């Protein structure tokens, strides 16, 4: 089966760490289907590279042919972005179709990707399947200006894939028929994310051996609760000995977080480590004593599966699909928006005796091959249904 994937959540040479979960699922899907990717880049991200504004770079990621057209849209006007995205990718999709007559379009992310993917699918009379991953429904779909538009875009899809059961319920509240929603949680590469030697990892990263170390990996965004995590660090610092927090990632809140760390006198206890390639992440997990995720909303965060696969306990907010992922054998759940409780849970986790092998066994996620197979099944059913 020939599949066209449309999404903004995909790695590129400029952002190699973006949407790695999409890439992992795609590589697994490619073992079954032929896939090409269209990943539009907004012009305000590419204007510093004028040669790319009016061209479509083609790159290979995991052996997949990936196209990066410029998306012409108005910044900070998401209502209009779907039309801009669709208009920007349709000519490219027509060219792709001549040599790669795709049978189904898969859109990842609810807005504007789902609407643009649907427009392309209608152009060629093929079904569209949309995968939603968390913030696109938990955050964007809560906006009064976007909610009805996202609902219409998803209702036009032959099927919708959600990464967690709570996300499925949120889709039903958007009036998406339950029988058209399939839950396909994320996976983990257990060979890559394996239990590592803490001392060796700390030597490699230049980290101290005599300290307790916490790790966060992800975007610096409000829904990820990074401000709450920093508040928990402030509380621990005022109450006595404070662990060292490694913040791996980047994003819109970095300047705010750095300013708060300086204001609260915890710059020596928080290190902003920048974005890291996925192949390097197992070393960071191995170096840590515990992993922290204080999110306000989530789907099914793959980073938790990766942490547990590396044998590291997790302290996480009980939101989205997280309560179904974390057990008493793998970590501690905390009420959201409670930095004091989060600080207490961190202290408890650091004081507990954890067995890495037990965490890995109890928290083992499904393989990406399983994920790819389930996505293929949804796509196959959508194609069969349209063909009658």
Secondary structure, 3 states (H helix, E strand, C coil): CEEEEEECCCCCCCCCCCCHHHHHHHHHHCCCCEEEEECCEEHHHHCCCHHHHCCCEEEEECCEEEEECEECCCCCCHHHHHHHHHHHHHHHHHHHHHHCCCCEEEEECCCCHHHHHHHHHHHCCCEEEEEECCHHHHCHHHCHHHHHHHHHHHHCCCEEEECCHHHHHHHHHCCCCHHHEEECCCECCCCCCCCCCHHHHHHHHCCCCCCCEEEEEEECCHHHCHHHHHHHHHHHHHHCCCCEEEEEEECCCHHHHHHHHHHCCCCCCEEEEECCCHHHHHHHHHHCCEEEECCCCCCCCHHHHHHHHCCCEEEEECCCCHHHCCCCCCEEEECCCCHHHHHHHHHHHHHCCCCHHHHHHHCCCECHHHHHHHHHHHHHHHHHHHHC
